[in-house]
Amino acid sequence: MVMPLLISVPHAGSQVPETFRSNCLLSDDDIRSDGDEGAEAIYSEIKDHVRCFETTDIARAVVDLNRKSDDFSKDGVIKTHTCWDVPIWSEPISDLQKTMLLERHYFPYHEKLKNHAKDTSLILGIDCHTMVAEGPPIGPDPQSLRPHINLGNLDHQSCPEHWAQFMYGCFVEEFGTKVTLNHPFKGGWITQYHHQLLPWIQLEISRAPFLPDREKGRKVLAALQRWVKKVDSG
């Protein structure tokens, strides 16, 4: 069954553009730990089972696709520090460089999501992430132990409440009781911006090693298939 879903995986990449490498202070491990480790392995399990699937190679530490395009704060679209509070650049990124990064990586990704949303067969967009098991220094919940699964729909603003509750139940069936709704994450910029065109929900999976990544992905697939059947049946 091909599910009528649009999947976004914006933080699976680890690439730093060649022209920025000499200015980047981060090691490969730093780049991976700031991004969504495991996301590629997890969400590749559902790629062939959904109508639309978008991801990127660019590292989150270079361009964060889940931020507003004019957010140049410490943890903004083009960051100065990782979520672990590690400096990213030896010299500040110039305005011209910021514009180049946005035009090459940020705007094309969001344009693809908007174009997919024109497909009237789609019923939901899901912005897919992984999260560290314990909240990092820069985040909503520093040093707090996180659930295995966190669903966010902006406190029921980005998709119908009963859809979110259905999905919560489907993930509990697959992953057990360590599932939350709108805590610690309610949904980032992708969910906030794109739900104007299509209902959206954000999905966060813990990087804690409670299952291998591929098995996490298979359970996500099973939960989403169960959810689509529930919605179809009313």
C-alpha positions, 0 to 999 in steps of 0.5 A: 500500500502506498500511503497518501503521505508527504514525508520530510526528513530535513536533518539527515544530511551531513555535508558541508559545502566545499567553500565553507569547509575551511571555515568550519570548526566542527569534526565529522562527529560534531556534525553528526551529533548536531543533526539527526543521527539515524534518520536516514536508516530509520526513515528509508524504511518508509520511503517506498511506502509513501506518495512523496518523500523529501530529504537533503544532504546538507548538514543541519549545522550549516543550514537548518531547514526547520527554522524561519529563513530570517532567523539568524539567532544562535540556533537559527537557520544558519547557526553560530553554535550547535545544539551542544553549544559548540562554535561552528565557524572560525569566522562569522558567515557573511550576509552574502554567504548566508544568502547563497546558502539559503538560495541553494539549500533552504528555499528549494527544499521548502518549494518542493514541499509546497509543490507536493502539497498541491497533490490533492491525493495527499492527506498529511505531511509528516516532518520526521526527526530523531532526538537525543535521549536526554535534552541538550544544552540548547533546546526546550528541555536541557538534561531531561530524559525524553520519550521514545516517540514525540508527536507534535501538532502545535497543540492541535493547530496543524492537524485535527486533534482526533488525527493526532490522538489516532496516531498517538495510539498507533505509536503506543501499539508499536513502541509501548507507553513511552510516547508523548504528544506535544512534549517536549516538541510541539512542531518546528518551522516546517510544521508551522509554515506548511500546515497552511496548505496541508495538515502536518505533524512532527515526528521525533524518535529517540536515538536511545538504543532501545531498538536498531535503527532499521527496526525503529523504521519498520515500527514507524511504517507499521504505525503509519499504515495502521493510522491511515487505515483508521483515518480511512475508516472514519 
